Amino acid sequence: MAHFTVLIVDDEKTLARSIKLFLLEQGYEAEVAEDGEAALRLLSEIHPDLVFLDVRLPKVTGIELLKRIREFDPHIYVVLMTAYGSIEGAVEAIKLGAYDYLKKPVDLEELKILLERAQEDCRLRQELSYYRERQTRTLPLSFEGLIGKCDAMRQVFERIQQIASVEESPTVLITGETGTGKGLVARAIHMQSPRASGPFIEVDCTALPATLVESELFGHEKGAFTDARESKIGLVQAADAGTLFLDEVGDLELPLQGKLLRAIEERKVRRIGSVKDRTVDVRIIAATNKDLGAEVARGTFRKELYYRLAVLTIHLPRLRERGEDIPLLATHFVERFSTKYGRPNARLSERAMRALSEYHWPGNVRELKHVVERAIISCPEEVINLDELSLGGRSASGNKTLLEETPHGFKVQFPPEGIDLRRWEKVLIERALQSTGGNRTRAAQLLGISRYALRYRMKKLSIRERTP
């Protein structure tokens, strides 16, 4: 971007001038205002792209000035600076329209990272505006394996296209609940980008044993540790010229977070046992179902890494928020699995489809996929009726069975004909595996048993894992 103008509003002259000098050295245009009235005058004169705004100002408060800036131009990014306000207060200001916040004393490197993120968002917004004006065609219902026509998903499709077109390949953070399709979004960005001909390496951060994570990501030299019988390339280096997708990055341990941060910033990796750095050209896409901002506040996730990962972000909606997409997805999965299992004429009845549309889907799209697949396999008839569906703790007909959640825990309701305990044990284990994407360690944790006990029960009940 040729021009990006910054206005610093702070009555601490020394701080304001040091920030201005730093920004000028970085190639930005910057001006300083010592109070709210001076800031309002400069708004119309220089029309800044971003404002660094102190919360406590003479004459006009920072919050009041934020409102005035939003009225002047809602597209101006406003970053609050405060040494007094709590994080909760800053979050409240963000709800009023602030882009982000910085705590004093200001870390100039953190300020630079935040500014780069705002600059990139501004560029993407301008490109998207141009894209919408130039093209009025309707986005497809299916996009690189993603399916949807609701407004939220159309925005996701547009965001993917804009991010993929950025030649510099900045890092991307995808957020959303488990089962919303974060992996599909990551692959879509890769396939739409200039890196499409390069490798796409997917890493499930929860599936790697803690003792092997560093070796898997960065590689090791022969003899680096007891079992290192030969040198091994790491997954970061394996993704050179392509994309590295880190799924559930919020589960990485703090020491590994620091090494990952270095790899992103310096584009270099060092294998365990080596003294040589290796340069890599890789795009990092990370995904998480956690609130990384809250994890940073708790001290379980590095703030610097969070800022580096969240240069560009995409948030995926929950399936229950996508109303009209549920029948579309259900029909797609019926067609897919009826072909796979030799049931070409299988279809859902109206009552079955209505039940799917009304269900709350705690496991999101992944759960819908498994429900339809199970129904296709188990239903011998051409039409899949409501009775062939198993949704949560309800029977196929929608009546409550076995468990009912109350404020004081679960109430057991046995049907007159009794229950098949083996069947319910199998259902619980399958649901746990579905909700964790087949991750046995996490599924065992959900069930309150050891991984060994889970493996034993899966074998006993003939439970076969399926790729989510």
DRENKEBA-619527 format. One record per residue (C-alpha): x, y, z; residue in one letter. Coordinates in nm, 2 decimals. Layout:
! DRENKEBA-619527
<node <X, Y, Z>, "A">
...
END
This chain:
! DRENKEBA-619527
<node <0.00, 0.00, 0.00>, "M">
<node <0.16, 0.33, -0.11>, "A">
<node <0.03, 0.54, 0.17>, "H">
<node <-0.08, 0.45, 0.52>, "F">
<node <-0.13, 0.75, 0.75>, "T">
<node <-0.13, 0.72, 1.13>, "V">
<node <-0.25, 0.97, 1.39>, "L">
<node <-0.12, 0.95, 1.74>, "I">
<node <-0.34, 1.11, 2.00>, "V">
<node <-0.17, 1.12, 2.34>, "D">
<node <-0.09, 1.40, 2.59>, "D">
<node <0.24, 1.23, 2.69>, "E">
<node <0.46, 1.42, 2.44>, "K">
<node <0.77, 1.20, 2.48>, "T">
<node <0.58, 0.88, 2.41>, "L">
<node <0.38, 1.03, 2.12>, "A">
<node <0.70, 1.16, 1.95>, "R">
<node <0.89, 0.83, 2.00>, "S">
<node <0.60, 0.64, 1.84>, "I">
<node <0.59, 0.90, 1.55>, "K">
<node <0.97, 0.87, 1.50>, "L">
<node <0.94, 0.49, 1.50>, "F">
<node <0.66, 0.49, 1.24>, "L">
<node <0.84, 0.74, 1.01>, "L">
<node <1.15, 0.50, 1.02>, "E">
<node <0.92, 0.22, 0.92>, "Q">
<node <0.79, 0.42, 0.62>, "G">
<node <0.46, 0.53, 0.75>, "Y">
<node <0.32, 0.89, 0.75>, "E">
<node <0.25, 1.00, 1.11>, "A">
<node <0.11, 1.30, 1.29>, "E">
<node <0.06, 1.38, 1.66>, "V">
<node <-0.23, 1.54, 1.84>, "A">
<node <-0.20, 1.62, 2.22>, "E">
<node <-0.57, 1.63, 2.29>, "D">
<node <-0.91, 1.55, 2.15>, "G">
<node <-0.98, 1.89, 1.99>, "E">
<node <-0.65, 1.88, 1.80>, "A">
<node <-0.72, 1.53, 1.69>, "A">
<node <-1.06, 1.63, 1.55>, "L">
<node <-0.90, 1.91, 1.35>, "R">
<node <-0.64, 1.67, 1.21>, "L">
<node <-0.90, 1.41, 1.11>, "L">
<node <-1.03, 1.63, 0.82>, "S">
<node <-0.68, 1.75, 0.73>, "E">
<node <-0.50, 1.42, 0.69>, "I">
<node <-0.78, 1.17, 0.70>, "H">
<node <-0.57, 0.90, 0.88>, "P">
<node <-0.60, 0.53, 0.81>, "D">
<node <-0.54, 0.44, 1.17>, "L">
<node <-0.55, 0.63, 1.50>, "V">
<node <-0.35, 0.53, 1.81>, "F">
<node <-0.57, 0.68, 2.08>, "L">
<node <-0.49, 0.72, 2.45>, "D">
<node <-0.79, 0.65, 2.67>, "V">
<node <-0.72, 0.93, 2.92>, "R">
<node <-0.71, 1.27, 2.75>, "L">
<node <-0.77, 1.63, 2.86>, "P">
<node <-1.09, 1.81, 2.73>, "K">
<node <-1.23, 1.51, 2.54>, "V">
<node <-1.20, 1.15, 2.67>, "T">
<node <-1.06, 0.88, 2.46>, "G">
<node <-1.40, 0.69, 2.45>, "I">
<node <-1.58, 1.00, 2.34>, "E">
<node <-1.32, 1.07, 2.08>, "L">
<node <-1.36, 0.71, 1.95>, "L">
<node <-1.73, 0.77, 1.90>, "K">
<node <-1.66, 1.10, 1.71>, "R">
<node <-1.40, 0.92, 1.49>, "I">
<node <-1.65, 0.65, 1.41>, "R">
<node <-1.91, 0.91, 1.31>, "E">
<node <-1.65, 1.09, 1.09>, "F">
<node <-1.55, 0.77, 0.91>, "D">
<node <-1.63, 0.42, 1.04>, "P">
<node <-1.35, 0.27, 0.83>, "H">
<node <-1.07, 0.44, 1.02>, "I">
<node <-0.90, 0.18, 1.25>, "Y">
<node <-0.87, 0.30, 1.61>, "V">
<node <-0.63, 0.13, 1.85>, "V">
<node <-0.67, 0.22, 2.22>, "L">
<node <-0.36, 0.28, 2.44>, "M">
<node <-0.42, 0.25, 2.81>, "T">
<node <-0.21, 0.22, 3.13>, "A">
<node <-0.52, 0.24, 3.35>, "Y">
<node <-0.81, 0.05, 3.20>, "G">
<node <-0.86, -0.32, 3.25>, "S">
<node <-0.87, -0.57, 2.97>, "I">
<node <-1.25, -0.59, 3.03>, "E">
<node <-1.26, -0.21, 2.97>, "G">
<node <-1.06, -0.24, 2.65>, "A">
<node <-1.29, -0.52, 2.53>, "V">
<node <-1.59, -0.30, 2.60>, "E">
<node <-1.43, -0.02, 2.39>, "A">
<node <-1.37, -0.27, 2.11>, "I">
<node <-1.75, -0.34, 2.11>, "K">
<node <-1.79, 0.04, 2.05>, "L">
<node <-1.58, 0.01, 1.73>, "G">
<node <-1.21, 0.01, 1.84>, "A">
<node <-0.99, -0.22, 1.62>, "Y">
<node <-0.77, -0.34, 1.91>, "D">
<node <-0.59, -0.21, 2.22>, "Y">
<node <-0.23, -0.17, 2.35>, "L">
<node <-0.13, -0.16, 2.71>, "K">
<node <0.13, 0.10, 2.83>, "K">
<node <0.42, 0.10, 2.83>, "P">
<node <0.38, 0.05, 2.46>, "V">
<node <0.60, -0.23, 2.31>, "D">
<node <0.70, -0.08, 1.97>, "L">
<node <0.74, -0.43, 1.81>, "E">
<node <0.39, -0.52, 1.92>, "E">
<node <0.27, -0.19, 1.78>, "L">
<node <0.43, -0.26, 1.45>, "K">
<node <0.27, -0.61, 1.42>, "I">
<node <-0.07, -0.47, 1.50>, "L">
<node <-0.02, -0.19, 1.25>, "L">
<node <0.08, -0.44, 0.98>, "E">
<node <-0.23, -0.64, 1.05>, "R">
<node <-0.45, -0.33, 1.02>, "A">
<node <-0.28, -0.23, 0.70>, "Q">
<node <-0.33, -0.57, 0.55>, "E">
<node <-0.70, -0.57, 0.66>, "D">
<node <-0.74, -0.23, 0.50>, "C">
<node <-0.59, -0.35, 0.17>, "R">
<node <-0.82, -0.66, 0.17>, "L">
<node <-1.12, -0.44, 0.24>, "R">
<node <-1.04, -0.21, -0.05>, "Q">
<node <-0.98, -0.51, -0.28>, "E">
<node <-1.31, -0.67, -0.17>, "L">
<node <-1.49, -0.35, -0.24>, "S">
<node <-1.35, -0.33, -0.59>, "Y">
<node <-1.42, -0.70, -0.64>, "Y">
<node <-1.79, -0.65, -0.55>, "R">
<node <-1.83, -0.35, -0.77>, "E">
<node <-1.66, -0.52, -1.07>, "R">
<node <-1.84, -0.86, -1.04>, "Q">
<node <-2.20, -0.91, -0.95>, "T">
<node <-2.20, -1.28, -1.02>, "R">
<node <-2.34, -1.50, -0.74>, "T">
<node <-2.08, -1.70, -0.55>, "L">
<node <-2.12, -2.08, -0.59>, "P">
<node <-2.29, -2.30, -0.34>, "L">
<node <-1.98, -2.52, -0.33>, "S">
<node <-1.63, -2.39, -0.29>, "F">
<node <-1.33, -2.62, -0.27>, "E">
<node <-1.53, -2.88, -0.07>, "G">
<node <-1.71, -2.62, 0.13>, "L">
<node <-2.09, -2.60, 0.09>, "I">
<node <-2.33, -2.33, 0.18>, "G">
<node <-2.55, -2.05, 0.06>, "K">
<node <-2.62, -1.86, 0.38>, "C">
<node <-2.48, -1.50, 0.41>, "D">
<node <-2.22, -1.61, 0.67>, "A">
<node <-2.07, -1.88, 0.44>, "M">
<node <-2.08, -1.64, 0.14>, "R">
<node <-1.87, -1.40, 0.34>, "Q">
<node <-1.63, -1.69, 0.42>, "V">
<node <-1.60, -1.77, 0.05>, "F">
<node <-1.52, -1.41, -0.03>, "E">
<node <-1.27, -1.39, 0.25>, "R">
<node <-1.09, -1.71, 0.12>, "I">
<node <-1.06, -1.56, -0.23>, "Q">
<node <-0.92, -1.23, -0.10>, "Q">
<node <-0.67, -1.40, 0.14>, "I">
<node <-0.56, -1.65, -0.13>, "A">
<node <-0.48, -1.37, -0.37>, "S">
<node <-0.23, -1.20, -0.14>, "V">
<node <0.11, -1.27, -0.29>, "E">
<node <0.31, -1.22, 0.03>, "E">
<node <0.14, -1.51, 0.19>, "S">
<node <0.08, -1.37, 0.55>, "P">
<node <-0.02, -1.60, 0.83>, "T">
<node <-0.39, -1.69, 0.87>, "V">
<node <-0.58, -1.78, 1.18>, "L">
<node <-0.91, -1.98, 1.14>, "I">
<node <-1.14, -1.99, 1.44>, "T">
<node <-1.46, -2.18, 1.51>, "G">
<node <-1.60, -2.47, 1.70>, "E">
<node <-1.49, -2.83, 1.64>, "T">
<node <-1.64, -2.97, 1.33>, "G">
<node <-1.71, -2.64, 1.14>, "T">
<node <-1.47, -2.72, 0.86>, "G">
<node <-1.15, -2.53, 0.95>, "K">
<node <-0.94, -2.78, 0.77>, "G">
<node <-1.14, -2.74, 0.45>, "L">
<node <-1.10, -2.36, 0.47>, "V">
<node <-0.72, -2.40, 0.51>, "A">
<node <-0.70, -2.63, 0.21>, "R">
<node <-0.93, -2.39, 0.00>, "A">
<node <-0.69, -2.10, 0.07>, "I">
<node <-0.40, -2.31, -0.04>, "H">
<node <-0.57, -2.44, -0.35>, "M">
<node <-0.68, -2.09, -0.45>, "Q">
<node <-0.33, -1.93, -0.39>, "S">
<node <-0.02, -1.92, -0.60>, "P">
<node <0.12, -2.20, -0.38>, "R">
<node <-0.14, -2.45, -0.50>, "A">
<node <0.13, -2.65, -0.68>, "S">
<node <0.33, -2.68, -0.36>, "G">
<node <0.27, -2.92, -0.07>, "P">
<node <-0.01, -2.88, 0.18>, "F">
<node <0.11, -3.03, 0.51>, "I">
<node <-0.16, -3.07, 0.78>, "E">
<node <-0.05, -3.11, 1.14>, "V">
<node <-0.29, -3.20, 1.42>, "D">
<node <-0.12, -3.04, 1.72>, "C">
<node <-0.33, -3.25, 1.97>, "T">
<node <-0.23, -3.58, 1.81>, "A">
<node <0.15, -3.54, 1.84>, "L">
<node <0.30, -3.67, 2.16>, "P">
<node <0.45, -3.38, 2.36>, "A">
<node <0.79, -3.55, 2.35>, "T">
<node <0.79, -3.57, 1.97>, "L">
<node <0.63, -3.24, 1.87>, "V">
<node <0.96, -3.05, 1.83>, "E">
<node <1.12, -3.33, 1.63>, "S">
<node <0.81, -3.37, 1.40>, "E">
<node <0.78, -2.99, 1.33>, "L">
<node <1.15, -2.90, 1.30>, "F">
<node <1.33, -3.23, 1.23>, "G">
<node <1.64, -3.38, 1.39>, "H">
<node <1.99, -3.49, 1.31>, "E">
<node <2.12, -3.84, 1.35>, "K">
<node <2.22, -3.91, 1.71>, "G">
<node <2.04, -3.60, 1.84>, "A">
<node <1.87, -3.83, 2.10>, "F">
<node <1.85, -4.20, 2.18>, "T">
<node <1.61, -4.31, 1.90>, "D">
<node <1.75, -4.07, 1.64>, "A">
<node <1.91, -4.34, 1.42>, "R">
<node <1.90, -4.11, 1.11>, "E">
<node <1.84, -3.75, 1.02>, "S">
<node <1.48, -3.65, 0.96>, "K">
<node <1.33, -3.35, 0.79>, "I">
<node <1.07, -3.16, 0.99>, "G">
<node <0.71, -3.09, 0.87>, "L">
<node <0.78, -2.71, 0.85>, "V">
<node <1.07, -2.77, 0.60>, "Q">
<node <0.86, -3.04, 0.42>, "A">
<node <0.60, -2.77, 0.35>, "A">
<node <0.86, -2.55, 0.18>, "D">
<node <0.71, -2.35, -0.12>, "A">
<node <0.36, -2.46, 0.01>, "G">
<node <0.14, -2.44, 0.31>, "T">
<node <0.17, -2.57, 0.66>, "L">
<node <-0.17, -2.61, 0.84>, "F">
<node <-0.15, -2.63, 1.22>, "L">
<node <-0.48, -2.76, 1.34>, "D">
<node <-0.56, -2.68, 1.71>, "E">
<node <-0.25, -2.46, 1.75>, "V">
<node <-0.38, -2.35, 2.09>, "G">
<node <-0.28, -2.69, 2.23>, "D">
<node <0.09, -2.63, 2.16>, "L">
<node <0.31, -2.61, 2.47>, "E">
<node <0.47, -2.28, 2.55>, "L">
<node <0.84, -2.38, 2.46>, "P">
<node <0.72, -2.50, 2.12>, "L">
<node <0.53, -2.18, 2.07>, "Q">
<node <0.85, -1.98, 2.10>, "G">
<node <1.02, -2.20, 1.83>, "K">
<node <0.73, -2.16, 1.60>, "L">
<node <0.73, -1.78, 1.64>, "L">
<node <1.10, -1.78, 1.54>, "R">
<node <1.02, -1.99, 1.23>, "A">
<node <0.75, -1.75, 1.13>, "I">
<node <0.95, -1.43, 1.19>, "E">
<node <1.28, -1.54, 1.05>, "E">
<node <1.16, -1.80, 0.80>, "R">
<node <1.43, -2.03, 0.94>, "K">
<node <1.42, -2.37, 1.12>, "V">
<node <1.69, -2.55, 1.31>, "R">
<node <1.68, -2.93, 1.35>, "R">
<node <1.73, -3.08, 1.69>, "I">
<node <2.10, -3.15, 1.73>, "G">
<node <2.20, -2.91, 1.45>, "S">
<node <2.38, -2.58, 1.46>, "V">
<node <2.27, -2.48, 1.11>, "K">
<node <1.96, -2.28, 1.03>, "D">
<node <1.77, -2.37, 0.72>, "R">
<node <1.57, -2.11, 0.53>, "T">
<node <1.21, -2.21, 0.45>, "V">
<node <0.94, -2.04, 0.23>, "D">
<node <0.62, -2.16, 0.38>, "V">
<node <0.28, -2.01, 0.45>, "R">
<node <0.14, -2.08, 0.80>, "I">
<node <-0.23, -2.13, 0.84>, "I">
<node <-0.34, -2.21, 1.20>, "A">
<node <-0.68, -2.31, 1.34>, "A">
<node <-0.82, -2.33, 1.68>, "T">
<node <-1.15, -2.38, 1.87>, "N">
<node <-1.01, -2.18, 2.16>, "K">
<node <-1.03, -1.81, 2.24>, "D">
<node <-0.66, -1.74, 2.20>, "L">
<node <-0.71, -1.39, 2.34>, "G">
<node <-0.83, -1.54, 2.66>, "A">
<node <-0.54, -1.80, 2.65>, "E">
<node <-0.30, -1.51, 2.62>, "V">
<node <-0.46, -1.34, 2.93>, "A">
<node <-0.42, -1.67, 3.12>, "R">
<node <-0.06, -1.70, 3.02>, "G">
<node <-0.10, -2.03, 2.83>, "T">
<node <-0.04, -1.88, 2.49>, "F">
<node <0.23, -1.64, 2.38>, "R">
<node <0.11, -1.30, 2.30>, "K">
<node <0.37, -1.24, 2.03>, "E">
<node <0.27, -1.57, 1.85>, "L">
<node <-0.10, -1.48, 1.87>, "Y">
<node <-0.03, -1.15, 1.69>, "Y">
<node <0.18, -1.32, 1.43>, "R">
<node <-0.08, -1.59, 1.36>, "L">
<node <-0.38, -1.35, 1.35>, "A">
<node <-0.25, -1.13, 1.07>, "V">
<node <-0.55, -1.24, 0.87>, "L">
<node <-0.85, -1.42, 1.03>, "T">
<node <-1.15, -1.62, 0.93>, "I">
<node <-1.42, -1.72, 1.17>, "H">
<node <-1.65, -2.01, 1.08>, "L">
<node <-2.01, -2.00, 1.20>, "P">
<node <-2.17, -2.29, 1.39>, "R">
<node <-2.39, -2.52, 1.19>, "L">
<node <-2.70, -2.42, 1.40>, "R">
<node <-2.64, -2.06, 1.28>, "E">
<node <-2.65, -2.16, 0.91>, "R">
<node <-3.02, -2.26, 0.90>, "G">
<node <-3.08, -2.29, 0.52>, "E">
<node <-2.75, -2.48, 0.47>, "D">
<node <-2.85, -2.78, 0.68>, "I">
<node <-3.09, -2.94, 0.42>, "P">
<node <-2.83, -2.85, 0.15>, "L">
<node <-2.55, -3.03, 0.34>, "L">
<node <-2.77, -3.32, 0.44>, "A">
<node <-2.87, -3.38, 0.07>, "T">
<node <-2.50, -3.36, -0.03>, "H">
<node <-2.40, -3.62, 0.22>, "F">
<node <-2.69, -3.85, 0.12>, "V">
<node <-2.57, -3.83, -0.24>, "E">
<node <-2.21, -3.89, -0.14>, "R">
<node <-2.26, -4.19, 0.09>, "F">
<node <-2.54, -4.35, -0.11>, "S">
<node <-2.29, -4.37, -0.40>, "T">
<node <-2.01, -4.49, -0.17>, "K">
<node <-2.22, -4.77, -0.01>, "Y">
<node <-2.41, -4.88, -0.33>, "G">
<node <-2.75, -4.71, -0.23>, "R">
<node <-2.80, -4.49, -0.54>, "P">
<node <-3.17, -4.42, -0.47>, "N">
<node <-3.14, -4.34, -0.10>, "A">
<node <-3.31, -4.02, 0.02>, "R">
<node <-3.44, -3.85, 0.34>, "L">
<node <-3.81, -3.83, 0.42>, "S">
<node <-3.96, -3.49, 0.49>, "E">
<node <-3.99, -3.56, 0.86>, "R">
<node <-3.62, -3.67, 0.87>, "A">
<node <-3.51, -3.36, 0.69>, "M">
<node <-3.72, -3.14, 0.93>, "R">
<node <-3.56, -3.31, 1.23>, "A">
<node <-3.22, -3.25, 1.10>, "L">
<node <-3.30, -2.88, 1.04>, "S">
<node <-3.43, -2.84, 1.40>, "E">
<node <-3.15, -3.02, 1.57>, "Y">
<node <-2.89, -2.81, 1.76>, "H">
<node <-2.58, -2.99, 1.61>, "W">
<node <-2.32, -2.96, 1.89>, "P">
<node <-2.07, -3.14, 1.66>, "G">
<node <-2.15, -2.91, 1.37>, "N">
<node <-2.10, -3.03, 1.01>, "V">
<node <-1.88, -3.32, 1.11>, "R">
<node <-2.17, -3.46, 1.33>, "E">
<node <-2.42, -3.41, 1.05>, "L">
<node <-2.19, -3.60, 0.81>, "K">
<node <-2.16, -3.90, 1.05>, "H">
<node <-2.54, -3.90, 1.12>, "V">
<node <-2.62, -3.93, 0.75>, "V">
<node <-2.34, -4.19, 0.69>, "E">
<node <-2.47, -4.40, 0.97>, "R">
<node <-2.83, -4.38, 0.85>, "A">
<node <-2.72, -4.48, 0.49>, "I">
<node <-2.54, -4.78, 0.63>, "I">
<node <-2.80, -4.90, 0.87>, "S">
<node <-3.13, -4.83, 0.68>, "C">
<node <-3.22, -5.10, 0.44>, "P">
<node <-3.50, -4.90, 0.28>, "E">
<node <-3.48, -4.65, 0.00>, "E">
<node <-3.63, -4.37, 0.20>, "V">
<node <-3.45, -4.28, 0.53>, "I">
<node <-3.72, -4.20, 0.78>, "N">
<node <-3.70, -4.02, 1.12>, "L">
<node <-3.67, -4.35, 1.30>, "D">
<node <-3.34, -4.43, 1.13>, "E">
<node <-3.17, -4.11, 1.26>, "L">
<node <-3.00, -4.10, 1.60>, "S">
<node <-2.97, -3.74, 1.72>, "L">
<node <-2.80, -3.67, 2.05>, "G">
<node <-2.99, -3.80, 2.35>, "G">
<node <-3.32, -3.84, 2.17>, "R">
<node <-3.48, -4.13, 2.00>, "S">
<node <-3.55, -4.13, 1.63>, "A">
<node <-3.90, -4.02, 1.69>, "S">
<node <-3.78, -3.72, 1.89>, "G">
<node <-3.89, -3.84, 2.23>, "N">
<node <-3.65, -3.82, 2.53>, "K">
<node <-3.49, -4.15, 2.63>, "T">
<node <-3.25, -4.27, 2.88>, "L">
<node <-3.09, -3.94, 2.98>, "L">
<node <-3.25, -3.60, 3.05>, "E">
<node <-3.02, -3.31, 3.17>, "E">
<node <-3.15, -3.12, 3.47>, "T">
<node <-3.01, -2.83, 3.68>, "P">
<node <-2.90, -3.10, 3.93>, "H">
<node <-2.73, -3.34, 3.68>, "G">
<node <-2.88, -3.62, 3.46>, "F">
<node <-3.21, -3.79, 3.53>, "K">
<node <-3.23, -4.15, 3.40>, "V">
<node <-3.56, -4.24, 3.22>, "Q">
<node <-3.57, -4.61, 3.12>, "F">
<node <-3.82, -4.69, 2.85>, "P">
<node <-4.07, -4.97, 2.94>, "P">
<node <-3.89, -5.22, 2.71>, "E">
<node <-3.56, -5.15, 2.88>, "G">
<node <-3.23, -5.06, 2.71>, "I">
<node <-2.94, -5.23, 2.54>, "D">
<node <-2.64, -5.12, 2.75>, "L">
<node <-2.39, -5.24, 2.49>, "R">
<node <-2.56, -5.03, 2.23>, "R">
<node <-2.55, -4.72, 2.44>, "W">
<node <-2.19, -4.77, 2.53>, "E">
<node <-2.11, -4.79, 2.16>, "K">
<node <-2.31, -4.48, 2.09>, "V">
<node <-2.13, -4.28, 2.36>, "L">
<node <-1.79, -4.39, 2.23>, "I">
<node <-1.87, -4.32, 1.87>, "E">
<node <-2.00, -3.97, 1.97>, "R">
<node <-1.68, -3.90, 2.16>, "A">
<node <-1.47, -4.00, 1.86>, "L">
<node <-1.69, -3.79, 1.63>, "Q">
<node <-1.67, -3.48, 1.84>, "S">
<node <-1.29, -3.50, 1.86>, "T">
<node <-1.23, -3.59, 1.50>, "G">
<node <-1.11, -3.94, 1.58>, "G">
<node <-0.86, -3.83, 1.83>, "N">
<node <-0.85, -4.12, 2.08>, "R">
<node <-0.66, -3.93, 2.35>, "T">
<node <-0.92, -3.65, 2.36>, "R">
<node <-1.21, -3.89, 2.32>, "A">
<node <-1.09, -4.09, 2.62>, "A">
<node <-1.07, -3.77, 2.83>, "Q">
<node <-1.43, -3.69, 2.74>, "L">
<node <-1.54, -4.03, 2.85>, "L">
<node <-1.33, -4.02, 3.17>, "G">
<node <-1.13, -4.34, 3.09>, "I">
<node <-0.78, -4.42, 2.98>, "S">
<node <-0.67, -4.44, 2.62>, "R">
<node <-0.60, -4.81, 2.68>, "Y">
<node <-0.95, -4.86, 2.81>, "A">
<node <-1.09, -4.68, 2.51>, "L">
<node <-0.89, -4.90, 2.27>, "R">
<node <-1.01, -5.21, 2.45>, "Y">
<node <-1.38, -5.11, 2.43>, "R">
<node <-1.35, -5.01, 2.06>, "M">
<node <-1.22, -5.36, 1.99>, "K">
<node <-1.48, -5.53, 2.20>, "K">
<node <-1.77, -5.33, 2.04>, "L">
<node <-1.63, -5.35, 1.69>, "S">
<node <-1.61, -4.97, 1.65>, "I">
<node <-1.42, -4.87, 1.34>, "R">
<node <-1.29, -4.52, 1.31>, "E">
<node <-1.38, -4.32, 1.01>, "R">
<node <-1.20, -4.02, 0.87>, "T">
<node <-1.39, -3.71, 0.98>, "P">
END
